[in-house]
């Protein structure tokens, strides 16, 4: 579940291994590039942490962040079933 705190949307995603986590990030990269909205994220082995806020709006959460979060959730649903 996404948490809105410190002017960003944050969520941690868990996967079975590094390859699965990296595949998830690769797919998200296409959504982010299309939206011209790029997440702050990190990956350690099977864990991906994502933080979203809109830099152009003064580093606050906007509809642009909520839309990308929804796209990320759709992608993650393929991995978490």
C-alpha positions as CSV (number, residue, x, y, z in Angstrom):
1,X,0.0,0.0,0.0
2,X,1.3,3.5,-0.9
3,X,1.9,5.9,2.1
4,X,1.8,9.6,1.6
5,X,4.4,11.1,3.9
6,X,7.0,13.9,3.7
7,X,5.5,15.2,0.5
8,X,5.9,11.9,-1.4
9,X,4.2,8.7,-2.1
10,X,6.2,5.7,-0.8
11,X,6.0,2.0,-1.2
12,X,8.2,-1.1,-0.8
13,X,7.8,-4.0,-3.2
14,X,9.1,-7.5,-2.5
15,X,10.0,-10.2,-5.1
16,X,11.3,-13.7,-5.2
17,X,14.7,-12.7,-6.4
18,X,16.9,-10.0,-7.9
19,X,16.0,-10.8,-11.5
20,X,12.3,-10.5,-10.8
21,X,12.8,-7.2,-9.0
22,X,14.9,-5.8,-11.8
23,X,12.3,-7.0,-14.4
24,X,9.7,-5.0,-12.5
25,X,11.9,-1.9,-12.5
26,X,12.5,-2.3,-16.2
27,X,8.8,-2.4,-17.0
28,X,8.2,0.6,-14.7
29,X,10.8,2.5,-16.6
30,X,8.8,2.4,-19.7
31,X,5.7,3.8,-17.9
32,X,7.8,6.5,-16.3
33,X,9.5,7.6,-19.5
34,X,6.2,7.8,-21.4
35,X,4.8,10.0,-18.6
36,X,8.0,12.0,-18.4
37,X,7.8,11.4,-14.7
38,X,10.7,9.5,-13.1
39,X,10.6,7.8,-9.6
40,X,13.2,8.0,-6.9
41,X,13.9,4.3,-6.3
42,X,16.4,1.8,-4.9
43,X,16.8,-1.9,-5.3
44,X,18.6,-4.3,-3.0
45,X,18.4,-7.9,-4.1
46,X,14.6,-8.7,-4.0
47,X,13.3,-5.4,-2.6
48,X,12.4,-2.2,-4.5
49,X,11.6,1.0,-2.7
50,X,9.9,3.7,-4.7
51,X,9.2,7.4,-3.7
52,X,7.2,9.6,-6.0
53,X,6.7,13.4,-6.0
54,X,6.5,16.0,-8.7
55,X,9.7,18.0,-8.9
56,X,8.1,20.7,-11.3
57,X,5.4,21.3,-8.7
58,X,7.8,22.0,-5.8
59,X,8.4,18.4,-4.7
60,X,4.9,17.6,-3.6
61,X,2.4,14.8,-4.5
62,X,0.3,15.5,-7.5
63,X,-2.1,13.6,-9.8
64,X,0.9,12.8,-11.9
65,X,2.3,10.8,-8.9
66,X,-1.0,9.1,-8.2
67,X,-1.3,8.0,-11.9
68,X,2.2,6.6,-12.0
69,X,1.6,4.8,-8.6
70,X,-1.6,3.2,-10.2
71,X,0.5,2.1,-13.2
72,X,3.1,0.6,-10.8
73,X,0.5,-1.2,-8.9
74,X,-0.8,-2.8,-12.2
75,X,2.6,-4.0,-13.1
76,X,3.2,-5.3,-9.6
77,X,0.0,-7.3,-9.6
78,X,1.6,-9.6,-12.3
79,X,4.3,-10.4,-9.8
80,X,2.4,-10.7,-6.6
81,X,-0.4,-13.1,-7.7
